[in-house]
Amino acid sequence: MEQKLSRQEASEAVQEHGWRYLLGALQTSVPVGTLAQAISLAADVVAVCGNDADRHLCIDIRPDLAVFTLQSLDHAAVTARDVELARRISAITDKSGFLPEPGPGTGAPRSVQLLEIAIDALNIAGIRPFWKAVLGYADEAGAEGPEDPLVDPVRQGPAIWFQHMDRARPQRNRIHIDISVPHDEAPRRIEAALAAGGLLVSASRAPAFWVLADLEGNEACVTTWQGRDS
């Protein structure tokens, strides 16, 4: 049985290896020069992960970037095995002459991040089957209840989660985006959004999340793993 780690444990275990914990996953990005380099590096990473690659590792390969994400598919969480794999990957990328990095200040175009879509609903059990069917999504591992989140089974699209409304709000947007960023990236991202004309709707739950909105009231939450254990 794999040992699931707390948010604090997961974050601290990979912080110095160029990774960040993002609400249930570990992620790093590695700038490369060509698509061939990205593919070669990915092959080396898969090899160093061995038999664990298929159940823990996801790779997004681009001509200038390789993004590595680690999460136990069996637990939909970060485990001690994921931390060990992150350290192996950092070692192999360093040996290959590449630098794993979490975000700004290291040359990356932006920080690593995960996107989720939140849907407000009065009757979550009533609407969840529609979203599951229309998106071709599936239940998250260990979460098959009528109000649980939905995930893309091929891990391309953002997760969908549902939030209870206490009353109908026809004049308010019912869908918003959650941008899960590294805890040390959140202040910079919020500052940039506000400088771009955004509004701070609420910081009452910070640092778990800040609610922001554009000038027409469409909302987005910048979220981190911190502040979620109380």
Salt bridges, closest charged atoms under 4 A:
GLU2 OE1 - HIS56 NE2 3.49
ASP52 OD1 - ARG81 NH1 3.03
ASP60 OD1 - ARG62 NE 2.94
ASP74 OD1 - ARG55 NH2 2.67
ASP82 OD1 - HIS56 ND1 2.72
GLU84 OE2 - ARG88 NE 3.30
ASP120 OD2 - ARG169 NH2 3.66
ASP120 OD2 - ARG172 NH1 2.74
ASP139 OD1 - ARG128 NH2 2.61
ASP139 OD2 - LYS132 NZ 3.31
GLU147 OE1 - HIS164 NE2 3.12
ASP166 OD1 - ARG167 NH1 3.25
ASP178 OD1 - HIS176 NE2 3.20
ASP184 OD2 - ARG20 NH2 2.91
GLU185 OE2 - ARG188 NH2 2.77
GLU185 OE2 - ARG189 NE 3.14
GLU219 OE1 - ARG172 NH2 3.10
ASP229 OD1 - ARG7 NH1 2.54
